Amino acid sequence: MQDLRRSRRRVVSKCNNDRFDELEEMLEDTIEEELERCHKHHKHHHDCGCEKDDCEVEYDCEVEYDCEITCKPSKPSCKPDCEPCESCEPEYDQCMDNKCEKGCCNGLRPKKFSISDSIPYAIEVNRIYDTMKFQTFTDGTAYGAKDLYFKYDVVEVDGDIPQGYTVNIDIQKVCLNYSKIVIKQGTVTLENRAISPIKQDVADYENPCPDFENTMDSDLIQNVFEYNVSGDKNRECCSRGKGEKVSYKEKGLKVRVRDLVLELYGKCGCTNVKILATPAKKDTNGDLVEVPFVEFNYSTLTAPCCLPADGKSFVLRREFQTELKVDCIGKCLLKSDAASLRADGEYECCIPNGIDLILCLEEVVSILVNQQIVVLGAPEPVRPRIVDTFTKVCDFNDGCGI
């Protein structure tokens, strides 16, 4: 019927009231041809949906004065000897339930036991002797503590921009893309205590910045660092059962964000604009050169902490959390080339006040003391449940049913 409608449109475009008689013969041929095709695709179906050649749908068609063709199906006429159709229900050889387990679950709950039935267990643990938290933030810089700039690339303009004019883009959303955040450890001191890092497995990877010196991140990409600290006995504090107060100091802490790209989404009236901002620095000629990472340098972090006074060694743990932020982006100017079409034109973007990139950092410093403790436990250990993957998947049924 879609072909019929298209034929009607072609006829109507040539039709007028004065030439109706001349086109009547043309319309009759078109109707006959299209109805013949229509009959082939609109067979009368039985309940199961099978098709019979001798069961067709008759159509009543009228041609109105304004060249509109209207076809309505009349009652289907079928021969009385139409045989009933076979069952349309599909036949299956095998059926199975969907065994995907969803929903909530309960954690492991050991059985209760009495103290008389319990067994003492001696275990070693790291007890938190003292802990403190630093919260700070700083602005990003280019490699070498140079001023950070951005190169802007207008990648998408969905709508019209006046040619040859400078328009203001209202930045509404900023998306951050980066490959990794690497924490570069500074120098940590606890007054006169000797500190040695606990060896960590270092990830081997190629230098992503071959054109820059000393940019290899030898640290494992992690946010927890631990150190062994030798003890120093303070007889006065130890005799009173107290710890010794010393000054914790951390200098030269850096954080690097690699392969950073900002996606700026803005609007100019009803026009949507997407801009990519890539970190850069200025060379000796004043030209912008992209940099592979943005560096954040933090001021000295210092605070008093309490250490064991019995002279035993302990562990110093530093745990970091980071969050990258972009401060308010004010005016964003977009200028188009009046000599080119909008679809192929080039756009020049400028943010007069630049982009302020901020990294918020939270560091928790803990003093861990190794101790032996005795706990009461059940006489039998907790037994894990058996995951029987064979019987869950394979089920050889000896019966006749499915």
Phi, psi and omega per residue, in radians:
M1 nan -0.407 3.082
Q2 -1.132 -0.664 3.073
D3 -1.108 -0.622 3.135
L4 -1.148 -0.719 3.125
R5 -1.150 -0.696 3.132
R6 -1.146 -0.672 3.095
S7 -1.116 -0.641 3.130
R8 -1.136 -0.686 -3.132
R9 -1.145 -0.685 3.115
R10 -1.114 -0.640 -3.139
V11 -1.249 -0.740 -3.104
V12 -1.088 -0.630 -3.117
S13 -1.120 -0.373 -3.139
K14 -1.819 -0.051 -2.959
C15 -1.692 2.526 2.954
N16 -2.501 2.996 -3.035
N17 -1.131 -0.593 -3.080
D18 -1.297 -0.458 -3.047
R19 -1.838 0.366 -3.080
F20 -1.076 -0.726 -3.110
D21 -1.120 -0.606 -3.110
E22 -1.212 -0.477 -3.094
L23 -1.677 -0.041 -3.073
E24 -1.078 -0.752 -3.137
E25 -1.126 -0.682 3.091
M26 -1.071 -0.724 3.141
L27 -1.153 -0.685 -3.130
E28 -1.121 -0.723 3.108
D29 -1.127 -0.698 3.140
T30 -1.136 -0.757 -3.132
I31 -1.092 -0.788 -3.113
E32 -1.088 -0.741 -3.124
E33 -1.165 -0.780 -3.097
E34 -1.259 -0.610 3.120
L35 -1.182 -0.605 3.088
E36 -1.093 -0.715 3.069
R37 -1.194 -0.664 -3.132
C38 -1.098 -0.718 -3.134
H39 -1.079 -0.618 -3.087
K40 -1.176 -0.467 -3.079
H41 -1.788 -0.014 -3.137
H42 -2.232 1.111 3.085
K43 -1.348 2.646 3.054
H44 -1.336 2.246 -3.106
H45 -1.858 2.551 2.968
H46 -1.364 -3.061 -3.066
D47 -1.051 -0.573 -3.092
C48 -1.440 -0.193 3.061
G49 1.643 0.148 3.139
C50 -1.359 2.859 -3.004
E51 -1.962 2.378 3.092
K52 -2.129 2.370 -3.120
D53 -1.197 -0.494 -3.066
D54 -1.604 0.152 3.092
C55 -2.045 1.873 -3.097
E56 -2.215 2.859 3.100
V57 -1.798 2.190 3.092
E58 -1.474 2.553 -3.115
Y59 -2.135 2.369 3.020
D60 -1.780 2.059 -3.065
C61 -2.086 2.463 3.114
E62 -2.252 2.473 3.069
V63 -1.889 2.001 -3.118
E64 -1.476 2.978 -3.039
Y65 -1.110 -0.532 -3.105
D66 -1.612 0.444 3.046
C67 1.236 0.311 3.060
E68 -1.456 2.342 3.112
I69 -1.864 2.123 -3.120
T70 -2.064 2.139 3.134
C71 -2.122 2.255 3.097
K72 -2.220 2.326 3.138
P73 -1.229 2.334 3.037
S74 -1.621 -3.008 -3.117
K75 -1.139 2.360 3.127
P76 -1.181 2.437 3.111
S77 -1.957 2.091 -3.121
C78 -2.201 2.608 3.074
K79 -1.244 2.557 -3.082
P80 -1.178 -0.271 -3.084
D81 -1.650 0.402 3.070
C82 -1.132 2.137 -3.113
E83 -1.351 2.520 3.108
P84 -1.119 2.583 -3.100
C85 -1.394 2.754 3.055
E86 -1.290 2.854 -3.103
S87 -1.086 2.337 3.123
C88 -1.605 -0.007 3.130
E89 -1.189 2.260 -3.138
P90 -1.187 2.614 3.115
E91 -1.781 2.322 -3.093
Y92 -2.003 2.507 3.033
D93 -1.567 -0.481 -3.076
Q94 -2.736 2.492 3.069
C95 -2.289 2.639 3.115
M96 -2.624 2.709 3.105
D97 -1.407 2.614 3.042
N98 -1.366 2.027 -2.985
K99 -1.703 0.301 3.091
C100 -1.168 2.221 -3.112
E101 -1.716 2.113 -3.116
K102 -2.206 3.060 3.069
G103 1.731 -2.770 -3.071
C104 -1.612 2.967 3.138
C105 -2.618 2.906 3.114
N106 -1.923 2.412 3.060
G107 -1.236 2.981 -3.118
L108 -1.202 2.270 3.119
R109 -2.147 1.833 3.139
P110 -1.118 2.689 3.124
K111 -1.212 2.548 3.099
K112 -1.241 2.559 3.114
F113 -2.469 2.709 -3.132
S114 -1.511 2.807 -3.137
I115 -1.108 -0.594 -3.131
S116 -1.160 -0.475 -3.134
D117 -1.637 -0.053 -3.056
S118 -1.443 2.867 3.127
I119 -2.197 2.344 3.097
P120 -1.317 2.410 3.110
Y121 -2.163 2.261 3.073
A122 -1.671 2.150 -3.110
I123 -2.318 2.758 3.085
E124 -1.856 2.352 -3.122
V125 -2.401 2.819 3.012
N126 -1.748 1.939 3.134
R127 -1.597 2.421 3.105
I128 -1.332 1.981 -3.140
Y129 -1.506 -0.672 3.081
D130 -2.739 2.669 3.134
T131 -2.675 2.615 3.123
M132 -2.637 2.816 -3.057
K133 -2.274 2.305 3.017
F134 -1.835 2.404 3.065
Q135 -2.270 2.104 -3.082
T136 -2.676 2.958 3.059
F137 -2.635 2.809 3.131
T138 -2.711 2.844 3.125
D139 -1.456 2.705 3.129
G140 -1.429 2.632 3.081
T141 -2.300 2.875 3.038
A142 -1.436 3.036 -3.117
Y143 -1.029 2.340 -3.120
G144 1.493 0.354 3.131
A145 1.034 0.571 3.100
K146 -1.606 2.835 -3.130
D147 -1.052 2.463 -3.102
L148 -1.686 2.251 3.058
Y149 -2.125 3.084 3.102
F150 -2.372 2.469 2.989
K151 -1.717 2.303 -3.036
Y152 -1.881 2.393 3.132
D153 -2.341 2.006 3.119
V154 -1.413 1.957 -3.030
V155 -1.816 -0.283 -3.087
E156 -2.682 2.265 3.049
V157 -2.299 1.869 -3.090
D158 -1.785 1.488 -3.108
G159 2.481 -2.890 -3.088
D160 -1.818 2.433 3.032
I161 -2.148 2.285 3.125
P162 -1.005 2.270 -3.093
Q163 -1.345 2.387 3.076
G164 1.380 0.159 -3.126
Y165 -2.107 2.798 3.035
T166 -1.825 2.128 -3.083
V167 -2.054 2.737 3.139
N168 -1.662 2.227 3.125
I169 -1.766 2.223 3.097
D170 -1.550 1.850 -3.133
I171 -1.301 2.104 -3.068
Q172 -1.884 -0.436 -3.097
K173 -2.589 2.475 3.115
V174 -2.210 2.214 3.109
C175 -1.986 2.444 -3.105
L176 -1.878 2.282 3.070
N177 -2.226 2.233 3.086
Y178 -2.702 2.803 -3.088
S179 -1.533 -0.695 -3.118
K180 -2.897 2.805 3.046
I181 -2.069 2.128 -3.081
V182 -1.996 2.248 3.105
I183 -1.654 2.097 3.102
K184 -1.706 1.980 -3.062
Q185 -1.211 2.499 3.044
G186 -1.677 -2.726 3.130
T187 -1.711 2.186 -3.114
V188 -1.960 2.316 3.113
T189 -2.325 2.548 3.009
L190 -2.191 1.130 -3.062
E191 0.956 -2.008 -3.024
N192 -1.727 0.270 3.123
R193 -1.407 2.476 3.058
A194 -1.463 2.247 -3.069
I195 -2.105 2.292 3.091
S196 -2.314 2.213 -3.123
P197 -1.117 2.451 3.010
I198 -1.334 2.225 -3.022
K199 -1.085 2.371 3.087
Q200 -2.088 2.722 3.046
D201 -1.240 2.160 -3.097
V202 -1.668 2.297 3.139
A203 -1.294 2.281 3.090
D204 -1.603 2.129 3.079
Y205 -2.702 2.772 -3.091
E206 -1.253 2.695 3.115
N207 -1.189 2.011 -3.132
P208 -1.318 -0.101 -3.106
C209 -2.233 1.257 -3.078
P210 -1.140 -0.371 -3.097
D211 -1.530 -0.027 -3.130
F212 -2.050 2.471 3.113
E213 -1.514 2.561 3.053
N214 0.982 0.709 3.136
T215 -1.908 0.059 3.141
M216 -1.273 2.136 3.128
D217 -1.477 1.676 -3.110
S218 -1.329 -0.253 3.139
D219 -1.352 2.534 2.998
L220 -1.130 2.421 3.139
I221 -1.236 1.704 -3.032
Q222 -2.661 3.043 3.107
N223 -2.236 0.167 3.093
V224 -2.226 2.259 3.130
F225 -2.282 2.415 -3.116
E226 -2.245 2.594 -3.097
Y227 -2.397 2.517 2.969
N228 -1.531 2.273 -3.106
V229 -2.120 2.219 3.112
S230 -1.282 2.572 -3.091
G231 -1.480 2.815 3.080
D232 -2.509 2.025 -3.013
K233 -1.346 2.277 3.038
N234 -1.979 1.819 -2.994
R235 -1.126 -0.687 -3.101
E236 -1.094 -0.877 -3.127
C237 -1.198 -0.645 -3.103
C238 -1.170 -0.683 -3.135
S239 -1.158 -0.442 3.117
R240 -1.613 0.030 3.135
G241 1.237 0.523 -3.120
K242 -2.106 2.950 3.067
G243 -1.664 3.006 -3.117
E244 -1.799 2.304 3.123
K245 -1.522 2.159 3.102
V246 -2.295 2.975 -3.116
S247 -1.741 2.183 3.036
Y248 -1.612 2.328 -3.132
K249 -2.439 2.398 -3.129
E250 -2.364 2.121 -3.101
K251 -2.183 2.582 3.029
G252 1.393 0.372 3.122
L253 -1.241 2.264 3.118
K254 -2.288 2.627 3.036
V255 -2.297 2.318 -3.137
R256 -2.045 2.309 3.071
V257 -1.912 2.028 -3.031
R258 -1.665 2.574 3.034
D259 0.944 0.833 -3.093
L260 -1.444 2.336 3.024
V261 -2.425 2.274 3.091
L262 -1.742 2.344 3.039
E263 -1.854 2.052 -3.131
L264 -1.836 2.175 3.120
Y265 -1.972 2.127 -3.107
G266 -2.428 3.092 -3.124
K267 -2.365 2.540 2.994
C268 -2.228 1.661 -3.000
G269 1.197 -2.069 3.088
C270 -1.729 0.075 -3.098
T271 -1.622 2.235 3.095
N272 -1.621 2.377 -3.088
V273 -2.254 2.390 3.065
K274 -2.100 2.229 -3.088
I275 -2.218 2.360 3.038
L276 -1.750 2.302 3.118
A277 -2.052 2.095 -3.102
T278 -1.955 2.300 3.142
P279 -1.052 2.496 -3.113
A280 -2.679 2.929 3.020
K281 -2.369 2.880 -3.135
K282 -1.626 2.356 3.082
D283 -1.494 -2.974 -3.095
T284 -1.136 -0.433 3.125
N285 -1.565 -0.013 -3.128
G286 1.499 0.089 3.116
D287 -1.480 2.612 3.133
L288 -1.416 2.294 3.116
V289 -2.176 2.218 -3.130
E290 -1.137 2.548 3.126
V291 -2.039 2.580 -3.064
P292 -1.359 -0.287 3.129
F293 -2.655 2.781 3.031
V294 -1.887 2.360 -3.055
E295 -1.943 2.449 3.110
F296 -2.120 2.089 -3.113
N297 -1.884 2.205 -3.055
Y298 -1.830 2.590 3.099
S299 -1.228 2.971 -3.129
T300 -1.090 2.295 3.087
L301 -1.822 2.146 -3.111
T302 -2.524 2.549 3.134
A303 -2.956 2.677 3.073
P304 -1.324 2.544 3.083
C305 -2.439 2.864 -3.083
C306 -1.874 2.189 -3.125
L307 -1.993 2.702 3.072
P308 -1.064 2.430 -3.096
A309 -1.768 0.102 -3.089
D310 -1.533 -0.002 3.090
G311 1.536 -0.037 3.138
K312 -1.412 2.621 3.113
S313 -1.275 2.807 -3.130
F314 -2.596 3.126 -3.100
V315 -1.999 2.318 3.043
L316 -1.784 2.139 -3.124
R317 -2.020 2.360 3.061
R318 -2.145 2.139 -3.127
E319 -2.130 2.259 -3.025
F320 -1.991 2.553 2.930
Q321 -2.290 2.364 -3.097
T322 -2.242 2.650 3.086
E323 -2.582 2.152 -3.108
L324 -1.555 2.316 -3.087
K325 -2.281 2.695 3.019
V326 -2.105 2.181 -3.141
D327 -1.265 3.045 -3.080
C328 -0.963 2.257 3.059
I329 -1.744 2.026 -3.089
G330 -1.415 -2.139 -3.051
K331 -1.237 2.339 3.058
C332 -2.196 2.084 -3.052
L333 -1.825 2.413 -3.138
L334 -2.249 2.225 -3.134
K335 -2.160 2.332 -3.128
S336 -1.860 2.744 3.123
D337 -1.474 2.026 -3.069
A338 -1.226 -0.310 -3.089
A339 -1.459 -0.090 -3.102
S340 -2.152 2.797 3.097
L341 -1.252 2.741 -3.121
R342 -1.068 -0.672 -3.075
A343 -1.184 -0.550 -3.082
D344 -1.963 0.024 -3.050
G345 -1.304 2.816 3.091
E346 -1.819 2.479 -3.098
Y347 -2.041 2.399 3.112
E348 -1.877 2.185 -3.070
C349 -1.950 2.509 3.138
C350 -2.565 2.304 3.011
I351 -2.010 1.776 -3.000
P352 -0.969 -0.728 -3.108
N353 -1.535 0.017 3.126
G354 1.246 -3.003 -3.133
I355 -2.097 2.209 3.099
D356 -1.658 1.966 3.139
L357 -1.742 2.243 -3.040
I358 -2.217 2.439 3.040
L359 -2.053 2.004 3.066
C360 -1.489 2.324 -3.062
L361 -2.247 2.386 3.064
E362 -2.208 2.151 -3.112
E363 -2.162 2.230 3.085
V364 -1.895 2.115 3.131
V365 -1.882 2.200 -3.084
S366 -2.251 2.527 3.028
I367 -1.815 2.051 -3.072
L368 -1.921 2.229 -3.140
V369 -1.965 2.254 3.129
N370 -1.387 2.226 -3.132
Q371 -2.439 2.688 3.004
Q372 -1.748 2.298 3.100
I373 -2.266 2.758 3.122
V374 -2.009 2.231 3.118
V375 -2.146 2.716 3.077
L376 -1.679 2.301 -3.116
G377 -2.344 3.000 3.129
A378 -1.222 2.615 3.136
P379 -1.152 -0.426 3.117
E380 -1.942 2.417 -3.141
P381 -1.234 2.843 3.071
V382 -1.228 2.214 -3.087
R383 -1.732 2.255 3.109
P384 -1.259 2.650 3.085
R385 -1.352 2.557 -3.098
I386 -1.482 2.245 3.080
V387 -1.651 1.738 -3.083
D388 -1.579 1.566 -3.094
T389 -1.291 -0.406 -3.080
F390 -1.232 -0.962 -3.085
T391 -1.235 -0.339 3.092
K392 -1.243 -0.584 -3.089
V393 -1.733 -0.786 -3.049
C394 -1.774 2.223 -3.134
D395 -2.434 1.730 3.128
F396 -1.494 1.807 -3.104
N397 -1.549 2.162 -3.139
D398 -1.425 -0.228 -3.098
G399 -1.416 -3.062 -3.125
C400 -1.617 -0.265 -3.077
G401 -1.442 3.026 -3.134
I402 -1.684 nan nan
